[in-house]
Amino acid sequence: MRTPWGDPDLQGTWSNQTLTPLERPAQFKDKPVLTEAEAAAYEKQLVEAGNVDNRTPGTLQDVNLAYNQVWWDRGNKIVADRRTSLIVDPPDGRIPPMTPAAQKRREEDRKASDNEKFAASWLDFDVYTRCIIRSALPRLSTGYNNNYEIVQAPGYVAIVSEMIHDTRIIPLNAQSRLNVRQWNGDSRGRWEGNTLIVETKNYNNKGWIATNVASGRIKGIPQSEALHVIERFTRIDRNTIQYEATIEDPNVYTRPWKVAFPLNKDPDAQLFEYACHEGNHAMTNVLSGARAEEKAAEGR
């Protein structure tokens, strides 16, 4: 499959939806790949555990899980090769240990997140809550909005993300980079055979790599200005792109690590508008609630 100008054709709407966790769960510590029977049982377990309609009305869990099941888009399958983690390197399927500085920053970020209900201003909220960015690369499967649209033109590839609606415009074979640091870094691409290789540098240090780790061991890992991501997009058939990403950030991780998973094409899929700022009533509600609690504490 080729574009009219001869490049491999990656165009279309693709989804990275999967039940496979980023990291290998402890129950599969020494098992990188499941049998068909094990995979079927694990998928059933995850689907049942993730069904938010299984709750008791009026409980804290019921309030926290405000959206019912129809809103969620986790899917019902793990990756086709039945791997137990999206991480393929290190071999244990786990994110490498973080540096002491990164661990300290993550704990500070967690404390700030825990205290958001007492926020003094919008600056006290994380960048996801503020609708700035979901995460740094690689973009991992989340609970919803897992669609991406790839559009190509001579010399460029553009990737539109459904989640927080940003668009990466990737110049091909460019010799220079922007002398500015950005939330999503500065991406440059090139073709090696049928594989699009995208190298991204020049990140700022304000975001993080979000995860879908159910255990909560990771939740979010801060990125630094040294973050360097190399992605590979290879279309292996009409309905599948094999995606790989190698993440290197010596200020955060003690060694590089790599993820791999398919992007699957659904001819009926479409990207929906993600009107994050327009619908973000939580920001004003939390801030006004915090001010009301302060006044109540003062006896006013």
N, C-alpha and C positions, 0 to 999 in steps of 0.2 A: 504494500500500500504506500503510494507516494503522492505528494502534493503536485500540482501542475508544474511547479518549478523544480521538482526532483528531490525534495527532502523527504525522509520518512514521515509518514502521516500519523500524528498523534492526536488529531483533532476529535472533539466530541465531549460528551458529558460523562465523567467517570466518578466512581465512588470508592473510598478506602474503608467503607464500613466492614467491620469484623468484630467478632467476640474475642479474638485472640488478644491477650493482654500484652502490654509492652514488655514487661519482665516475666520470666518463668515463675509460676507460683511454686511455693514450697512443696506442695503435694506432688509436683513433677520434677523435683530437684535433679534427679539423674535420668530424666526421660525427655529428651529434646523433641521427640516425635511420638504421637499417639497412634494406636491401632484404630481401625475404623470403628470398632465397638466402643473403645474408650472415648474416641472423639464424639460419637453420638451421645454417650452418657454425659460427657462434660458439657456439650452444647445444651442439652436439656436442663442441666443444673444451672447454667448461666442464665438461660432464658427465664427460668422460674425465679431465680434470685433477683433478676433485674426488672421484674414486672412490678411497676409502682402501684398498680391497682390492688396489690395484696397488702392492704394496710387497714388500720382501725380508724374510722372517722373520729375526728376530734382530738387525736393524739398529736404530739409534737412531730412525729414522723409524717403524719397526714398533712400537716401544715407545710413542713419543709419540702415535701414532694408535691409541690403545687400543681404540676402538670400531670394529667393522667397518661395512661400508656400510649394513647394514640399519637402523642406528640413526640415520642422517643423513636430513635432510628438506629438502634444498636445492631439490628440484624439478628439472625439466628444460627449463624455458622462461624466456625473458626476458619483460618486460611486453608486453602485447598490441600496443601501438603501436610496438614495436621500438625504443624509445629506448635509447641507450647508457649512460645514467645515470639514477638516481632523482632526482638534483638537476636541477631545471628552471630555477633562477635561483641564481647567475649563469649567463649563456648558455653559458659554457665547460664547464658541468657539473662544476665543481670547488668544493670548500669554499673560501670566501674566506681570504686570509691571516689568521693569528692575530696578536694583539697580542704585543709582546715578553714581557709578564708571563705570558701564557698559554703561550707557547712554552717559557719557563723551567719552568713548572709541569709541562708535559707531559713534558719531559725528566727531571725529578725523579721523576715517576710511573713512567716507563719504567725508570729505574735501580732504583727500589724493586721493581718487578715482576721485573726480572732477578735481584735478590738475594733473592727470596722463599725460595729453597732454604736460605738462611742465616738465616731469620727468627728473631728473638729471641722474638716473641710473636705471637698471632693479630692484633694491631693492625698488624703489618707487611704484612698481605695486603690486596689490593684488595677493594672491597666486593662484587664479583661472586663472587670465590673464597669470601668469607665468607657468601654466600647472602643478602645484604641486598637487593640490587637489581641488575638486569641493566644498565639504562642509564636515562638521562633520556629524555624525549620528543624526537623521535618514535621510536616503536618500529620498528626496521628488521628486515628479514628476516635470519635467522641460519641456522646449520647444522641446527637442529632446534627443536621446540616453537614453531612459528610461528602457532599458533592463538589466536584471541581470541573470547570469547563476549560478545555485547552483550545486555543485559537492560534493559528500560524499565519505568517506573512513572510515574504522573502526577507531574510535577515533577522527575524524576530519570532519568539514564541511567547504567548501571553497565557497565564494561568489565573483564572478567576475562581476565588474561593467563596463558597456559599456562606461559611461562618465568618461573620464580621466583614463580609463583602469587600475584601481587598483584592487588587489585581497586581500580579507580578508581571512586569514586562521585561523579558530576558533578551538582550541583544546577543546575536550570534557572532562569534569570531571577532569580538571587539578587543582592541589592543590596550585600552585604558579603562580606568574605573573612576567613578565619582569620588571626589575628595571630601566626602561627607559620610557621617555614620547615621544609619537609619534603623528603624524598628525591625524591618525584615532584611537588613543588610543590602548589599549591592550584588546582584546576580549577573553572571556572564556564562553563556552557553557555547557549546561546540558539538559537532557530530563526530562520533567515532563509529563508522559503519552505520548500523541501524539504531545505535544508542545515542540519545541526547544526554550529554554530560553537562551539568550545571554546577558551577563553583560560586559559592556565596561567601563574601567577606564584608568588612566594614560595618559590622553591627554596632549599635549602641549597647550600653550595659543596663538598660532599664527593663527588659522583658525577661522571659524565662521559657524553658521548654516544658510545656504542659504534657501530662501523661494520662493514660487511662488505666493506671495501676489500681486495681480494686482494693488492694490491701492498705493503701494509704501510705506505704513506705516512702514513696517519692513525692506525690502530689504535684510539686513544681520545683524545677531546678533553675537557679538563676543563670543567666548567660553573661558573658563578659565581652569586652571589645575584641578579644582574641578569638571569638567563635569563628570556626571555619567549617563549612558544610559542603560536601561534594555529593550531588545527587545523580542518579542514573535512571533514565526512563527508556525502557525497551519494549516496544510493542511485539508481543509474542504470538498473538492471533487477533482476529477481528474484534474480540470482546475483552482483551486483557492487555494491560501494560504492567510489566514487572518493574517495580519501583525499589530502589535501594538508596540509602543515604548513610554516609560516614560522617560522624560528628567528632570534631576535635576542638577542645577548648582547654589549654593547659592551665588556665586560671581556675577552672572548675573541676575538671576530671583528671584523674591520675593516668589515664591512657585514652586513646580514641575508642569509639564504639560504633557499631553499625546495625541498622535495621533493614528489613526487607519485607515487603508485602505487595500483593497485587492491587492494581486499580482496575475495577471491573466496570464494564460499560453496560448501561441499561438504556435501550432505545426509547423507553418511555419516560426516562428521568428528565427532570428539569430543575433548574436552580430557582429557589424562591427568594424573594427579597428579605434581607436580614436588616430590618429597620431598627438597629440597636439603639442609637441615640433617641430616636423618636418614641420608642416604647420603654425607655429606661426610667420608669417611675421609681424604681428601688432607690436610686441615688437620692432624690429629693425626700422620699419617705423616710429613709434611714437617718438622713441629716436632720429633718424636722423632728423625728422621734427622739433623737439624741438631745436636741435642744429642749424638748418638752420634759424629758427626764431630768435635765439639769435644773430647770425652773422648779420642778416638783421637789427636787432635793434641797433647793434653797428656800422652800416654803412659800413660793410665789404662785 
